[in-house]
Amino acid sequence: MKKSWLIFLLFPALTFGSCVRKSYRPVYLSVEDGVDRHYLGEYRDDQRYLDLAKAMPDMRREALAHISKKAGLQRCGSNVLVSFRDGRGVKQGIYVKTGTRELDGEIVEVITFFVDRLLSGQMDDLEKSLHHEIVHATMRSCMEDRYKSLPKWFREGSAVWIAGQLPDRAEYILGNTLFSEDDPFSLLNGIESSRHSTDDYMEDSLLFEYIRQTKGPQAPIQLIKKTMTGLSPKKAFTEVSGQDWPALHSAFQQWARNFVAKKLQDAFHDEYQTALAAFKEDKAKARDLFSEFAKKHPDSFLTPLALYRAGKYHNFTGQFQEAIDTLNRLFGEKYKKHSYLLDDALVQIGWSLTELKKYPEAILRMEQLIRDYPDRPTIQGRAYYRIGLAYFESGKQFEAIRPLRKSLSRLSGKTQESCLVMLIKAYVKNRDWELAKDTLEKLESWFPKSKQLPRLRELVHKQRP
Ligand SMILES: [Zn+2]
């Protein structure tokens, strides 16, 4: 399953609507040092938030200075504020937003970080993300509504490129695409592709990098400035490159294909593919090939994917402790920026822990997963299932009921069947005969071929007083 929302989280879109909302009057927003620290959300006493809020005025100042030095972008009149809140009710995967507000008669660009999402480890580089948002904010403060009318590929391509996010983002987007087993070259679907998604950010920013490499270090800055002073983006690209748009675009596409091919080659993609292909024939062989890959190429951007597969296949082959040791490496400093893997890795760890009968630890880590990924129903279903199983297997049938019920609607197939079986047994143990009977009927209708049915029928009907 493709997790483009996770990229969304690292490349948040510019939002909040096209016009200034005059009705917005936050009572708490203060402009002292450009940072509003009156956050009253769930993590207000969390030391990590307190450290972040304390560091933010300097980070903001440095980000403004950096953007001004690197791209000559200075805000025009309106101020740039940083603010914090929780992401509840905001589209999943977004951890920061930038929008225009009016505050005490002054127009301000407000960058809002969603603290709950920041702290769950789903963000790779706060500094660069802040640079990215500052680019949006400063360009918007100068161009006003004209900025919103620029094509998205220009707005996001320039922000990613100026913020220096391209190298990491390209690896992130390519890695996520390969994780979903999609063709990495399909990412190069043309700058003006109709459905612009966060996967397109790589191609968008590559165009700016292409101009830098072919026309010199100042060329991208020149074309951004030309656009800011009134030229259309295509016209600006044509003036700076000296080529008409179709010729420029087709030369760029060839260059971008070479870029992706080189990235894959440098990451030992062919070896990765060999391990992936081995899985169909021999799970243990695939597992060992992926472990070997990670050992041989610790710096390849495919190594986190190899570790994930090695860990998962350790589970498939009954090596549960090895699975945990392998998967835990994904949470270390070196690899955790590949955040699109972390929720699936935790699901696998939940499996290993329950198999090893480490029930309290399984419950703890699955509760963490549920807290950190509130918007992922499938992941939540699997986590609740593991919690229910852990309680059930440790003899706490009563405690197992709630998580099992929660997992039921979020699951399908074998796990759903196993969930119903445990629920029936827990209800019987609790002497909840009506619920036991209803759940048995559910099992009969959803899984009429379930091998557990005869025994459960006996359990429910014969033991019932
Ligand atoms: Zn953006």
Residues whose N, C-alpha, C, O or C-beta is under 5 A from the ligand:
A	BS01	ZN	F11 P12 A13 L14 E156 A159
